[in-house]
Amino acid sequence: MAEINPKNKIALLGLSAKEISDLLSDCPSYCGAQIYGFLMDGKNFDEMTSLKKELRLRLSENFIANPVTIVRSFKGKGGTKKYLFKLTDGNLIEGVYMPHDYGNTLCLSTQIGCRMGCTFCASGLDGLVRNLTVGEMLGQVIAVNREAGGTAKERKIAKLVLMGSGEPFDNYDNVVSFLDAVSDEKGINIGERNISLSTSGLCDKIIKFADSGHKVTLSISLHAPFDSLRSALMPVNKVYGIDRIVEAAKYYFKKTGRRVIFEYTLISGQNDSDACAKQLAKITSGFPSHVNIIRLNEVKENNYRAPSVDTAASFLQKLESLGVSATIRKSLGNDVEGACGQLRRRYLEEINESAT
């Protein structure tokens, strides 16, 4: 399917300047910082021309600069682009670039696949393959920033959302290390105030993250206000019910001062009733929060359908009349299979069909 890394080379992206220096212990110590800077700009080894030719050759023979390469990109409406990335082991992941007046945003993946099993989502249809490394998460940012004409100092990406394939808190340690790496002032320097992280509601990890000192915008995928309905849509609710999720959200706000976002994918005939609106208003009252309504991005492998635009607008009006802070998220990427998991599956299907 894809070219595999035959020598199991180490990817340098994702390492600190000191870690790079340690790998090149016979080189001057400043080489690590030089290489780190080049990597943040998205340069390959042969483009690091201020390094000696012998060192560039040595790097190419023994290491990989960015473990992420862009396989395909698809342009959508409004400048949106959907990316299919290849990793050095041949696996595929996805990302979506969304231009906005307040700053261009990249939605990136944290895992290959997902094991949360949400019944309306394409990411978990094949289960979890593996976690992404720090370098593979950072590599998505660097690859798209360079493709857009940016450098570390003149970024073309202002904001990040960890809402692609995977559950970020199921890859907790690597995701926290990624946040440190991507916000490094000597690197690409995307501050945590410009980063959103979406979780299906792993409450123990929400508490741990709140205590960690990190202060990204936390988005919790709620999608239903009743435990019975949420458990049917999201099996994780059988472990972390709605009451626990709300308590964890309140704790996150208390520790960080950041308002929590509740994501609510509106599914026709499932969670768009008046009763759902009233219960959603009840559970989100009493602390600073916001409901982000998302019309379902339909996936051919299930039977769920998106509500009409009018139905979504009516649901929003019901929430607002009940005192809920809410908006309908602008749909970007639907025309390029914006729901993460769809493009990867289609590409794999095409490869399998061509091989038969």
C-alpha positions in Angstrom: 0.0 0.0 0.0 2.6 2.5 1.0 6.4 2.7 1.3 7.5 1.4 4.7 10.5 2.7 6.6 13.0 -0.2 6.0 15.7 1.0 8.3 13.4 2.0 11.1 14.9 5.4 11.1 14.3 7.8 13.9 12.1 10.8 13.2 13.7 14.0 14.4 10.6 16.1 14.4 9.0 16.0 17.8 12.4 15.9 19.6 13.9 18.9 21.4 17.0 20.6 20.3 18.9 19.0 23.1 17.6 15.5 22.2 18.8 16.1 18.6 22.2 17.2 19.9 22.4 14.1 22.0 21.8 11.9 18.9 24.7 13.8 17.2 27.1 13.9 20.1 30.2 14.2 17.9 28.8 17.4 16.3 29.0 20.9 17.8 26.2 21.5 20.3 24.6 24.3 18.2 23.8 21.8 15.4 20.9 20.5 17.4 19.3 24.0 17.6 20.0 24.6 13.9 18.3 21.3 12.9 15.4 22.0 15.2 14.8 25.3 13.6 14.9 23.9 10.1 12.4 21.1 11.1 10.0 23.7 12.5 10.1 25.4 9.1 9.2 22.0 7.5 12.5 21.6 5.7 13.9 18.3 4.6 17.6 17.5 5.3 18.8 18.4 1.7 17.3 21.9 2.3 19.3 22.5 5.4 22.0 24.1 3.3 23.8 25.9 6.2 24.8 22.5 7.5 27.9 20.8 6.1 27.1 18.4 3.2 28.5 15.5 5.1 26.1 16.1 8.0 23.2 16.5 5.6 24.1 13.1 4.1 24.4 11.5 7.5 21.1 12.8 8.5 19.4 11.5 5.4 20.9 8.1 5.8 20.0 7.6 9.5 17.0 9.8 10.3 13.7 11.1 9.0 12.9 14.8 9.2 9.1 14.8 9.3 7.3 11.4 9.7 4.2 12.8 8.0 3.8 13.4 4.3 0.8 14.7 2.4 -0.5 12.0 0.1 -3.6 13.9 -1.2 -5.4 17.1 -0.6 -8.9 18.1 -1.7 -10.2 21.6 -1.9 -13.6 22.4 -0.6 -15.9 25.4 -0.4 -14.6 28.6 1.2 -10.9 27.5 1.0 -11.3 24.4 3.1 -8.8 21.6 2.4 -9.0 18.0 3.4 -5.6 16.2 3.8 -4.7 12.6 3.7 -1.4 12.0 5.4 1.0 9.0 5.2 3.1 7.9 8.1 6.5 6.1 7.9 4.9 2.7 8.7 2.4 3.1 5.8 -0.6 4.0 8.0 -2.9 6.8 6.9 -4.5 9.7 8.9 -6.5 12.8 8.0 -6.7 16.5 8.8 -8.8 19.5 7.7 -7.6 23.0 7.1 -10.2 25.7 7.6 -9.6 29.3 6.8 -11.3 31.9 9.1 -11.2 35.6 9.5 -9.9 35.1 13.1 -7.1 32.8 12.0 -6.6 29.7 9.9 -7.4 26.5 11.7 -6.1 22.9 11.4 -8.1 20.0 12.7 -5.6 17.2 13.4 -5.7 13.5 14.4 -4.3 12.0 17.6 -4.8 8.3 16.8 -5.1 6.0 13.8 -8.7 5.0 14.1 -10.5 5.1 17.5 -11.8 2.6 20.0 -14.6 4.7 21.5 -17.1 3.2 19.2 -19.5 6.2 18.7 -22.2 4.8 16.4 -22.5 7.9 14.1 -18.7 8.4 13.6 -16.5 7.1 10.8 -13.2 7.3 12.7 -13.9 4.2 14.8 -15.4 1.9 12.1 -12.2 -0.2 12.0 -11.3 0.2 15.6 -8.1 1.6 17.0 -4.9 0.8 15.1 -2.4 2.7 17.3 -1.6 6.0 19.0 0.2 8.7 17.2 3.5 9.9 18.4 4.4 13.5 19.3 6.2 13.8 16.0 3.3 12.5 14.0 0.9 15.0 15.6 3.4 17.8 15.2 4.2 16.6 11.7 0.6 17.3 10.5 0.9 20.9 11.7 4.3 21.4 10.1 3.4 19.8 6.8 0.2 21.9 6.3 1.9 25.1 7.5 4.6 24.6 4.9 2.2 23.6 2.2 0.3 26.9 2.9 3.6 28.8 2.5 4.3 29.3 6.2 7.4 29.1 8.4 7.7 28.9 12.1 8.1 32.6 12.4 5.4 33.5 9.8 2.8 30.8 10.5 -0.1 30.2 8.1 -1.9 28.3 10.9 -3.1 30.3 13.9 -5.3 27.7 15.6 -5.5 24.0 16.2 -8.3 21.7 17.1 -7.6 18.2 18.2 -10.8 16.8 16.8 -9.7 14.5 14.0 -9.5 10.8 14.2 -9.0 9.4 17.7 -9.8 10.2 21.3 -7.0 12.6 22.5 -7.2 11.5 26.2 -6.9 7.8 25.1 -3.4 8.9 24.0 -2.9 11.1 27.0 0.9 11.2 27.6 1.7 11.8 23.9 -1.0 14.5 23.5 0.3 16.4 26.6 3.8 16.2 25.2 2.6 17.4 21.8 0.9 20.5 23.5 4.3 21.3 25.0 6.1 20.9 21.7 3.7 22.8 19.5 3.5 25.7 22.0 7.3 25.9 22.4 8.4 29.6 21.9 11.5 28.4 20.0 9.4 26.3 17.7 6.1 26.9 15.8 4.8 28.6 19.0 1.0 28.0 18.8 -0.1 29.0 22.3 -2.6 26.9 24.2 -5.2 29.8 24.1 -5.4 29.0 20.4 -5.8 25.2 20.8 -9.0 23.2 21.4 -9.1 19.6 22.5 -12.2 17.4 22.0 -12.9 14.4 24.3 -15.7 11.9 24.4 -15.7 12.4 28.1 -13.0 10.4 29.8 -13.6 12.0 33.2 -10.5 10.7 35.0 -8.3 12.2 32.3 -10.3 15.5 32.3 -9.5 15.8 36.0 -5.9 14.9 35.5 -5.5 17.4 32.6 -7.2 20.1 34.7 -4.5 19.5 37.3 -1.7 19.5 34.8 -1.5 23.3 34.3 -2.5 23.1 30.7 -5.2 25.6 29.6 -6.5 24.7 26.2 -10.2 25.1 25.4 -11.9 21.8 26.4 -14.7 20.5 24.2 -16.7 17.6 25.5 -18.6 15.5 22.9 -22.0 15.2 24.6 -24.4 14.6 21.8 -27.3 13.5 24.0 -28.7 14.8 27.3 -30.1 11.5 28.6 -27.9 8.7 29.7 -30.0 6.0 27.9 -29.7 7.8 24.6 -26.1 8.8 25.0 -25.1 5.2 25.9 -26.8 4.1 22.7 -24.9 6.6 20.6 -21.6 6.6 22.6 -20.7 3.4 24.5 -18.2 5.4 26.7 -21.3 6.8 28.5 -21.7 3.4 30.2 -18.5 4.1 32.1 -18.6 7.9 32.3 -22.3 9.0 32.6 -23.6 12.5 32.1 -23.5 13.5 35.8 -19.8 12.7 36.0 -19.1 14.5 32.8 -20.8 17.7 34.1 -18.9 17.5 37.3 -15.6 17.1 35.4 -16.5 20.0 33.2 -17.1 22.2 36.3 -13.8 21.1 37.8 -12.0 22.0 34.6 -13.5 25.5 34.7 -12.6 25.9 38.4 -9.0 24.9 37.8 -8.4 26.7 34.5 -10.9 29.5 34.2 -11.7 28.3 30.7 -15.3 28.0 29.7 -16.1 24.4 28.6 -17.7 23.7 25.2 -20.3 20.9 24.9 -20.4 19.6 21.3 -23.8 18.4 20.3 -24.1 16.6 16.9 -27.7 16.9 15.9 -29.1 13.7 14.4 -32.5 13.6 12.8 -35.1 11.8 15.0 -32.5 10.9 17.7 -31.6 13.9 19.8 -33.4 16.9 18.2 -36.6 16.8 20.3 -38.0 19.5 22.6 -37.4 17.1 25.5 -33.7 16.9 24.5 -33.5 20.7 24.4 -35.0 21.1 27.8 -32.7 18.5 29.4 -29.6 19.9 27.7 -30.5 23.3 29.1 -30.9 21.8 32.6 -27.5 20.0 32.7 -25.5 22.9 31.2 -26.9 25.6 33.6 -25.1 26.9 36.6 -21.6 27.3 35.3 -19.9 29.0 32.3 -20.4 26.7 29.3 -21.4 26.8 25.7 -23.2 24.4 23.4 -21.8 24.0 19.9 -24.5 22.5 17.7 -23.2 20.5 14.7 -25.5 19.1 11.9 -24.5 15.5 11.4 -21.9 14.8 8.7 -23.5 11.7 7.3 -21.5 8.5 7.0 -22.6 5.9 4.5 -21.8 3.0 6.8 -24.7 3.9 9.2 -28.3 4.9 8.9 -28.2 8.2 10.7 -29.4 11.3 8.9 -28.7 15.0 9.3 -31.6 17.2 10.3 -32.6 20.0 8.0 -31.1 23.5 8.3 -34.5 24.7 9.6 -34.7 21.9 12.2 -31.2 22.9 13.5 -32.2 26.5 13.7 -35.3 25.6 15.6 -33.3 23.6 18.1 -31.0 26.5 18.6 -33.9 28.8 19.2 -35.3 26.5 21.8 -32.0 26.4 23.7 -31.6 30.2 23.5 -35.1 30.6 24.9 -34.1 28.5 27.8 -31.1 30.7 28.5 -28.4 28.5 27.0 -25.4 30.0 25.3 -25.3 28.1 22.0 -24.4 28.4 18.3 -24.6 26.3 15.2 -21.1 25.5 14.0 -20.5 26.6 10.4 -20.2 23.5 8.3 -16.8 23.3 6.6 -15.5 20.3 4.9 -18.7 18.4 4.2 -18.0 18.6 0.5 -14.6 16.9 0.9 -15.8 14.2 3.3 -15.0 16.4 6.4 -15.9 13.8 8.9 -12.6 12.2 9.9 -12.3 8.6 8.8 -14.2 8.9 5.6 -11.3 9.9 3.3 -9.0 7.3 4.8 -11.6 4.5 4.3 -12.3 5.6 0.7 -8.6 5.7 -0.2 -8.0 2.2 1.3 -11.0 0.9 -0.6 -9.5 2.3 -3.9 -6.2 0.5 -3.2 -7.9 -2.8 -2.4 -10.0 -2.6 -5.5 -7.0 -1.8 -7.7 -5.1 -4.8 -6.2 -7.8 -7.3 -7.1 
